[in-house]
């Protein structure tokens, strides 16, 4: 008999690979029920109707409470091939690209071919960090999920918000309410009300600003990245913002990794940095250079990036050419950079974001 989720969780905790938490443990039996239902095979329906999907799960709670870890544990344990795990933002970009292609092909209802393509050979779809902030996504996602459920696809999702708070205060939100009702009808809503932010615990109380940029600093940043779940093979995440692609070199469970010039050496703006801040809880930013009038544009973008991350409460791990106060000591904007230096100090302290 296959090892149950509870047994897997207990074993990993015993090996020191995760910290046992009673709130997380309480969610495991419900996920185990779904796993057993999926592995038992599709339910038979009569009169040619498609099989009914086993009831899914919606895990929500504060950042760093283990939602993504539990979903990954569940996903890896489900012994079926027809499954997929995807970050919700990346999924919606894929859907938007599919809609554009379907419209170019002359589809009268572009959502139908997109849904059919997504549902092909799929019985389990796991979404990480579901959030709806865009009116276009809000209008699309309801119909798309209807098609998924009709096709017998089970959904597991994680989010920082309960379904009722999705797209809160958004434009024409009343049109979005049927989707909320659909989620509550098809998924069990589970509040992961843990007290500990495990991302902060893994980083600990150490300062995470390393300078100058040398082998010691780079090794320290790589160590933190690995402790938070990253590896040299970890893939990135591409965000589509106002027609531009904004790429994070590495991304796993809300932890992003990028080099300075990939984010500040390109002509990005506030909307791009707000999108980045919206999907990550920890940012590993490497190779911050000294700044001056010679690279003023990069310096201004860096200030904007730090402001966006700071306001979103994102913890920062950084390698830099010098201490924060010495990064920008001449040229226009030195006075304004004092605030950025102060924020760098705070964001890389053990107390920030806790």
C-alpha positions in Angstrom: 0.0 0.0 0.0 1.3 3.5 -0.9 2.5 5.7 1.9 -0.2 8.1 3.1 0.3 11.8 3.1 0.3 11.8 6.9 3.0 9.1 6.9 5.1 11.1 4.3 4.7 14.3 6.3 5.7 12.5 9.6 8.7 10.9 7.9 10.0 14.2 6.4 9.5 15.9 9.8 11.5 13.2 11.5 14.3 13.6 8.9 14.4 17.4 9.6 13.3 18.3 6.1 10.3 20.2 7.4 9.0 21.5 10.7 6.0 19.7 12.0 3.0 22.0 12.5 -0.4 20.9 13.9 -2.3 23.3 11.7 -0.6 21.8 8.6 -1.1 18.3 9.8 -4.9 18.9 10.2 -5.2 19.6 6.5 -3.5 16.3 5.5 -6.5 14.0 5.9 -8.6 16.1 3.5 -5.9 16.0 0.9 -5.5 12.3 1.4 -9.2 11.8 0.7 -8.7 13.6 -2.6 -5.6 11.6 -3.4 -7.3 8.3 -2.9 -10.3 9.4 -5.0 -8.0 10.4 -7.9 -6.0 7.2 -7.7 -9.2 5.1 -7.7 -10.0 6.4 -11.2 -12.8 8.5 -12.8 -16.3 8.1 -11.4 -18.6 6.5 -13.9 -21.6 8.5 -15.1 -24.6 7.4 -17.1 -26.1 8.6 -20.5 -22.7 9.6 -21.9 -22.1 12.3 -19.3 -18.5 13.0 -18.4 -17.2 11.7 -15.0 -17.7 13.9 -12.0 -14.5 15.3 -10.5 -13.6 14.4 -6.9 -14.1 17.5 -4.7 -11.0 19.7 -4.7 -9.4 21.8 -1.9 -8.7 25.5 -1.6 -5.9 26.2 1.0 -5.7 29.8 2.1 -3.8 31.7 4.9 -1.0 34.2 5.5 2.3 34.2 3.7 4.9 31.5 4.6 2.4 29.2 6.4 3.2 26.2 4.3 0.4 26.2 1.8 2.6 25.7 -1.2 4.7 23.0 0.6 1.5 21.0 1.4 0.3 21.3 -2.1 3.6 20.2 -3.5 3.7 17.2 -1.1 0.2 16.3 -2.2 0.9 16.7 -5.9 4.1 14.6 -5.8 2.2 11.8 -3.9 -0.7 11.5 -6.3 0.1 8.4 -8.5 -1.6 9.5 -11.7 -0.1 10.9 -14.9 -2.9 13.3 -15.8 -1.9 16.1 -13.4 -0.3 19.5 -13.6 1.0 22.1 -11.1 1.3 25.7 -12.2 1.7 29.2 -10.6 -1.7 31.0 -11.1 -0.1 34.1 -12.7 1.8 32.0 -15.2 -1.4 30.0 -15.9 -3.4 33.2 -16.7 -0.6 34.3 -19.1 -0.9 31.0 -20.9 -4.6 31.4 -21.1 -4.4 35.0 -22.5 -1.9 33.8 -25.1 -4.2 31.0 -26.1 -7.2 33.4 -26.4 -5.2 35.7 -28.7 -4.2 32.7 -30.9 -7.8 31.4 -31.0 -9.1 34.9 -32.0 -6.6 35.1 -34.8 -7.8 31.7 -36.0 -11.3 33.1 -36.2 -12.9 31.3 -33.2 -16.3 32.7 -32.4 -15.9 31.8 -28.7 -12.2 31.9 -28.0 -12.5 30.3 -24.5 -13.7 27.0 -25.9 -10.6 25.9 -27.8 -8.4 27.2 -24.9 -10.3 25.2 -22.4 -10.3 22.1 -24.5 -6.5 22.4 -24.9 -6.0 22.8 -21.2 -8.3 19.9 -20.2 -6.8 17.4 -22.6 -5.6 14.3 -20.6 -6.0 16.2 -17.3 -7.7 15.1 -14.1 -5.8 17.2 -11.5 -4.9 20.9 -11.7 -2.9 22.5 -8.9 -2.7 26.3 -8.7 -0.2 28.1 -6.5 -1.0 31.6 -5.2 -4.4 32.3 -6.8 -5.1 36.0 -6.9 -7.3 38.0 -9.2 -6.2 41.7 -9.7 -7.0 42.3 -13.3 -10.5 42.9 -14.8 -9.6 40.8 -17.9 -8.6 37.8 -15.7 -11.7 38.2 -13.6 -14.0 38.0 -16.6 -12.2 34.9 -18.1 -11.5 32.8 -15.1 -15.2 32.1 -14.2 -16.0 30.5 -17.6 -12.7 28.7 -17.7 -13.3 27.0 -14.3 -16.8 26.0 -15.3 -15.4 24.1 -18.2 -12.7 22.5 -16.0 -15.3 21.2 -13.5 -17.6 20.1 -16.3 -14.8 18.0 -17.8 -14.1 16.2 -14.5 -10.9 18.1 -13.5 -10.2 18.3 -9.7 -8.6 21.6 -8.6 -6.4 22.3 -5.6 -5.4 25.9 -5.1 -3.5 28.0 -2.6 -4.1 31.7 -1.9 -3.4 34.3 0.7 -7.1 35.2 0.7 -10.4 33.3 1.1 -12.5 33.0 -2.0 -14.8 35.7 -0.8 -11.9 38.2 -0.8 -10.7 37.5 -4.3 -10.8 40.6 -6.6 -12.0 42.5 -3.6 -13.1 46.1 -4.4 -12.4 45.3 -8.1 -14.2 47.0 -11.0 -17.6 45.4 -11.7 -16.9 42.8 -9.0 -20.6 41.8 -9.0 -19.9 40.0 -12.3 -17.2 38.0 -10.5 -19.4 36.8 -7.6 -20.7 33.7 -9.5 -17.1 32.5 -9.8 -16.7 32.8 -6.0 -19.9 30.8 -5.5 -18.5 28.2 -7.9 -15.3 27.8 -6.0 -17.2 27.4 -2.7 -19.5 24.8 -4.3 -16.7 22.7 -5.9 -13.9 23.0 -3.4 -13.5 22.5 0.3 -12.2 25.8 1.7 -9.5 25.2 4.3 -7.9 28.0 6.4 -4.3 27.3 7.2 -4.2 29.4 10.3 -0.6 28.7 11.3 1.1 31.2 13.6 4.6 30.7 12.1 5.9 32.3 8.8 8.2 29.4 7.8 10.0 31.5 5.1 11.1 33.9 7.8 12.0 31.0 10.0 14.2 29.4 7.4 16.1 32.7 6.9 16.3 33.2 10.6 17.2 36.4 12.3 20.5 36.9 10.5 21.1 39.9 8.3 20.9 39.0 4.6 22.8 41.9 3.0 26.2 40.7 1.8 29.1 42.9 0.6 31.3 43.3 -1.3 30.3 41.0 -4.1 32.8 38.2 -3.8 32.8 34.4 -3.5 31.8 34.6 0.2 28.8 36.9 -0.6 27.7 34.8 -3.5 27.9 31.6 -1.5 25.9 33.1 1.3 23.1 34.1 -1.2 23.2 30.7 -2.8 22.8 29.1 0.7 19.7 31.2 1.5 18.3 30.4 -1.9 18.8 26.7 -1.3 17.3 26.8 2.2 14.2 28.4 0.7 13.7 25.6 -1.8 15.8 26.8 -4.8 18.5 25.0 -6.7 20.7 25.7 -9.8 18.0 23.9 -11.9 15.1 25.9 -10.6 13.2 27.6 -13.4 12.0 31.1 -13.6 8.7 32.9 -13.9 7.7 35.3 -16.7 5.1 38.0 -15.9 3.2 39.7 -18.7 2.8 43.4 -17.7 1.3 45.9 -20.2 2.6 44.0 -23.2 6.1 43.4 -21.7 7.7 40.2 -20.5 9.3 40.6 -17.0 11.3 37.6 -16.2 12.5 36.4 -12.8 15.5 34.1 -13.3 14.5 31.8 -10.5 11.1 31.3 -8.8 9.9 28.8 -6.3 7.0 29.0 -3.8 7.0 32.8 -3.7 10.8 33.1 -3.5 12.3 35.0 -6.5 15.9 35.2 -7.6 17.4 37.7 -10.1 20.4 39.7 -10.9 20.4 43.5 -10.6 20.7 44.2 -14.3 17.9 41.9 -15.3 15.5 44.0 -13.3 17.1 47.5 -13.3 19.1 47.5 -16.5 16.0 47.1 -18.6 13.4 49.8 -19.3 11.0 48.6 -16.6 8.6 50.8 -14.6 6.4 50.9 -11.5 3.8 48.6 -12.9 6.5 45.9 -13.6 7.9 46.2 -10.1 4.5 46.1 -8.5 3.7 42.9 -10.4 7.0 41.4 -9.1 6.2 42.4 -5.6 2.8 40.9 -5.9 4.0 37.4 -6.6 7.0 37.1 -4.3 7.5 37.1 -0.5 11.3 36.9 -0.6 13.6 38.3 -3.3 17.2 37.2 -3.7 18.8 40.1 -5.7 22.4 39.7 -6.7 25.2 41.9 -7.9 24.0 45.4 -7.0 26.7 47.7 -8.3 27.8 51.1 -7.1 25.4 53.7 -8.4 26.1 57.2 -9.7 25.2 59.7 -12.5 26.8 57.3 -14.9 24.1 54.7 -14.4 21.4 57.1 -13.2 18.6 55.3 -15.0 19.5 52.0 -13.4 19.7 53.8 -10.0 16.2 55.3 -10.4 14.7 51.9 -11.4 16.5 50.3 -8.4 14.9 52.9 -6.1 11.4 52.1 -7.6 12.0 48.4 -7.2 13.0 48.7 -3.6 10.0 50.9 -2.9 7.6 48.3 -4.4 9.2 45.4 -2.5 9.3 47.3 0.7 5.6 48.4 0.6 4.6 44.7 -0.2 6.6 43.5 2.8 9.0 41.4 0.7 12.1 40.2 2.6 15.3 40.9 0.7 18.5 38.9 0.3 21.1 40.9 -1.5 24.7 40.9 -2.7 26.1 44.4 -3.3 29.3 46.2 -4.1 29.2 48.1 -0.8 27.1 48.8 2.3 23.7 50.5 1.6 24.8 54.0 2.6 27.8 53.8 0.2 26.1 52.5 -2.9 25.1 56.0 -4.2 27.3 58.8 -2.9 27.5 61.2 -5.8 25.2 62.7 -8.5 21.6 63.7 -8.7 19.4 61.8 -6.3 21.8 61.1 -3.5 19.5 62.7 -1.0 16.6 60.7 -2.1 18.7 57.5 -2.0 19.1 57.9 1.8 15.6 56.5 2.2 16.4 53.6 -0.1 19.5 52.8 1.9 17.5 52.8 5.1 14.9 50.5 3.5 17.7 48.1 2.3 18.9 47.9 5.9 15.4 47.2 7.2 14.5 44.7 4.5 17.6 42.6 5.1 17.3 42.6 8.9 15.9 39.6 10.8 12.9 41.6 12.0 11.5 42.7 8.6 8.3 41.1 7.4 7.9 38.9 10.5 
